[in-house]
Amino acid sequence: MNLLKLMLFSVIFILCLFIPILTPIALIASVSFFKSFLEKGEADLFETLRGIDMTADRYLRLLITSLLQMVVVAAGFFLFFIPGIYFAFALAPLFYLITLNPEITTSEAFKQSFEVMNGNKINLFLLRLLGLLVPMILSLVIAIIGRFLPVIGGLFGFIYMLITPLIFAEIMIVDMMFFREITSPKKIDEEPHKVVKLPKAIEIDKEPNEEETNPTAK
């Protein structure tokens, strides 16, 4: 049942990404859905949509944010490709941060996204690479089978197309785990206070005895 929910939501989300006016709602809904699925082990599509507080003002801010994100990433790819990769990973947790703090402004969301991803972009890249490794291997195997056995290769290709939403869902859940880790407040280890014993030569709490104060008292 959970797999069907993941597949259904993934298909709806992917379709919504191709409709710019629905992109902000799709992004917020996807973060809420997969975040709930990660924390509770299940999530409901309609409950997720009902739980989104989408006022006209917030929708406009989200639309501007999503369009600005796409423009920044696209401009980066246009500038020799590498900056696009940098911006894509630097802004990856943007809508996760907005979901955690709905009142955050666009500029603050961009700033926080760059801050939390500082030093974490390589880690996210490796996580996504590992997540895509199995699908890449499967695609290669299916392509090889299709080259020599077209019918069997076509059947495997059809099955692979059906499970593609699950691959997307797996990547989203891994992303949520990663974003939750890097945005969680740092825990400070509270070690018990250690009492350091001072050398006798500099002890200040020792009361002088009578012989020390009156050397002639012998």
C-alpha positions as CSV (number, residue, x, y, z in Angstrom):
1,M,0.0,0.0,0.0
2,N,2.8,2.4,0.9
3,L,4.5,1.6,-2.5
4,L,1.3,2.5,-4.3
5,K,1.1,5.8,-2.4
6,L,4.7,6.6,-3.3
7,M,4.2,5.8,-6.9
8,L,1.0,7.8,-7.2
9,F,2.4,10.8,-5.5
10,S,5.6,10.7,-7.5
11,V,3.7,10.5,-10.8
12,I,1.5,13.5,-9.8
13,F,4.5,15.5,-8.6
14,I,6.5,14.8,-11.8
15,L,3.5,15.9,-14.0
16,C,3.0,19.1,-11.9
17,L,6.6,20.1,-12.5
18,F,5.8,20.6,-16.1
19,I,3.1,23.1,-15.2
20,P,4.8,26.3,-13.9
21,I,1.8,27.6,-12.0
22,L,1.5,24.3,-10.1
23,T,5.3,24.0,-9.4
24,P,5.3,25.8,-6.0
25,I,2.4,23.7,-4.7
26,A,4.0,20.5,-6.0
27,L,7.3,21.3,-4.3
28,I,5.8,22.2,-1.0
29,A,3.5,19.1,-1.1
30,S,6.3,16.8,-2.1
31,V,8.5,18.0,0.8
32,S,5.6,17.6,3.3
33,F,4.6,14.2,1.9
34,F,8.0,12.6,1.9
35,K,9.0,14.3,5.2
36,S,5.8,12.7,6.8
37,F,6.5,9.4,5.1
38,L,10.1,9.4,6.5
39,E,9.0,10.3,10.1
40,K,5.8,8.2,10.4
41,G,6.4,5.5,7.8
42,E,3.3,6.5,5.9
43,A,1.7,9.6,4.4
44,D,-1.6,10.4,2.8
45,L,-1.8,12.5,-0.4
46,F,-5.1,14.3,0.5
47,E,-4.1,15.0,4.1
48,T,-0.8,16.5,2.8
49,L,-2.7,18.8,0.4
50,R,-5.2,19.8,3.1
51,G,-2.4,20.5,5.5
52,I,-0.8,23.1,3.2
53,D,-1.7,26.6,4.2
54,M,-1.6,28.2,0.8
55,T,-2.8,31.8,0.9
56,A,-2.5,34.0,-2.2
57,D,0.4,35.9,-0.7
58,R,2.3,32.7,0.1
59,Y,1.6,31.2,-3.3
60,L,3.0,34.4,-4.9
61,R,6.2,34.2,-2.8
62,L,6.6,30.5,-3.6
63,L,6.1,31.1,-7.3
64,I,8.7,33.8,-7.3
65,T,11.1,31.6,-5.3
66,S,10.7,28.6,-7.6
67,L,11.1,30.8,-10.7
68,L,14.1,32.5,-9.3
69,Q,15.7,29.2,-8.4
70,M,15.2,27.9,-11.9
71,V,16.6,31.1,-13.4
72,V,19.7,30.9,-11.2
73,V,20.4,27.2,-11.9
74,A,19.7,27.7,-15.6
75,A,22.0,30.7,-15.8
76,G,24.7,28.6,-14.0
77,F,24.4,25.8,-16.5
78,F,24.6,28.4,-19.3
79,L,27.9,29.6,-17.8
80,F,30.1,26.7,-18.6
81,F,27.8,24.1,-16.9
82,I,29.8,23.8,-13.6
83,P,28.2,26.8,-11.9
84,G,24.8,25.3,-12.7
85,I,25.8,22.1,-10.8
86,Y,27.0,24.3,-7.9
87,F,23.8,26.3,-7.7
88,A,21.6,23.2,-8.2
89,F,23.1,21.6,-5.1
90,A,23.5,24.8,-3.1
91,L,19.7,25.5,-3.5
92,A,18.6,21.9,-3.2
93,P,17.1,22.3,0.4
94,L,15.4,25.6,-0.5
95,F,11.8,24.3,-0.3
96,Y,12.6,22.1,2.6
97,L,13.6,25.2,4.6
98,I,10.5,27.0,3.4
99,T,8.4,24.0,4.6
100,L,10.0,24.2,8.0
101,N,9.5,27.9,8.3
102,P,6.5,29.0,6.2
103,E,7.0,32.7,7.1
104,I,10.5,32.9,5.8
105,T,11.2,35.4,3.1
106,T,12.7,34.5,-0.3
107,S,16.0,36.2,0.4
108,E,16.3,34.5,3.8
109,A,15.5,31.1,2.3
110,F,18.2,31.5,-0.4
111,K,20.7,32.7,2.3
112,Q,19.9,29.8,4.6
113,S,20.1,27.3,1.7
114,F,23.6,28.4,0.8
115,E,24.6,28.3,4.5
116,V,23.4,24.8,5.3
117,M,24.9,23.5,2.1
118,N,28.2,25.0,2.8
119,G,30.6,22.0,2.9
120,N,27.7,19.6,2.2
121,K,27.3,19.8,-1.6
122,I,29.8,17.0,-2.2
123,N,28.0,14.8,0.3
124,L,24.6,15.3,-1.4
125,F,26.2,14.7,-4.8
126,L,27.6,11.4,-3.6
127,L,24.3,10.4,-2.0
128,R,22.4,11.1,-5.2
129,L,25.1,9.3,-7.2
130,L,24.7,6.2,-5.1
131,G,20.9,6.5,-5.4
132,L,21.2,6.6,-9.2
133,L,23.8,3.9,-9.5
134,V,21.3,1.0,-9.4
135,P,19.0,2.6,-12.0
136,M,21.9,3.4,-14.2
137,I,23.1,-0.2,-14.1
138,L,19.6,-1.5,-14.8
139,S,19.3,0.8,-17.7
140,L,22.6,-0.5,-19.1
141,V,21.5,-4.1,-18.6
142,I,18.1,-3.5,-20.3
143,A,19.8,-1.8,-23.2
144,I,22.2,-4.7,-23.7
145,I,19.3,-7.2,-23.5
146,G,17.3,-5.2,-25.9
147,R,20.2,-5.2,-28.4
148,F,20.2,-9.0,-28.6
149,L,16.6,-9.9,-27.4
150,P,14.3,-7.0,-28.4
151,V,11.1,-8.6,-27.1
152,I,12.6,-9.4,-23.7
153,G,14.4,-6.1,-23.6
154,G,11.1,-4.2,-24.4
155,L,9.3,-6.1,-21.6
156,F,12.1,-5.2,-19.1
157,G,12.0,-1.6,-20.3
158,F,8.3,-1.4,-19.7
159,I,8.7,-2.8,-16.2
160,Y,11.5,-0.4,-15.6
161,M,9.3,2.5,-16.7
162,L,6.6,1.4,-14.1
163,I,9.1,1.5,-11.2
164,T,10.7,4.8,-12.2
165,P,8.4,6.7,-9.8
166,L,9.7,4.5,-7.0
167,I,13.3,5.4,-7.9
168,F,12.3,9.1,-7.7
169,A,10.6,8.5,-4.4
170,E,13.7,6.8,-3.0
171,I,15.8,9.8,-4.0
172,M,13.4,12.2,-2.4
173,I,13.4,10.3,0.9
174,V,17.2,10.2,1.0
175,D,17.2,13.9,0.3
176,M,14.7,14.5,3.2
177,M,17.0,12.5,5.5
178,F,20.0,14.5,4.5
179,F,18.3,17.9,4.8
180,R,16.9,16.9,8.2
181,E,20.5,16.0,9.3
182,I,22.2,19.2,8.1
183,T,19.4,21.5,9.4
184,S,19.0,20.0,12.9
185,P,20.4,22.1,15.7
186,K,23.9,21.0,16.8
187,K,23.9,19.1,20.0
188,I,26.4,20.3,22.6
189,D,27.9,17.6,24.7
190,E,27.5,18.7,28.3
191,E,30.4,17.2,30.1
192,P,30.4,17.2,33.9
193,H,32.4,20.1,35.4
194,K,35.8,18.8,36.3
195,V,37.3,20.1,39.6
196,V,41.0,20.8,39.0
197,K,43.1,20.6,42.1
198,L,45.6,23.4,42.3
199,P,49.1,22.8,43.4
200,K,49.7,23.5,47.1
201,A,52.0,26.4,46.2
202,I,49.0,28.4,44.7
203,E,46.1,27.2,46.8
204,I,44.2,30.2,48.0
205,D,41.6,28.6,50.2
206,K,44.0,27.1,52.7
207,E,44.0,29.0,56.0
208,P,47.4,29.8,57.4
209,N,48.2,28.0,60.6
210,E,49.5,29.6,63.7
211,E,53.2,28.7,63.1
212,E,53.0,30.4,59.6
213,T,51.5,33.6,61.0
214,N,53.7,33.8,64.2
215,P,57.2,32.3,63.6
216,T,58.3,33.3,67.1
217,A,55.7,31.2,68.8
218,K,58.0,28.2,69.1
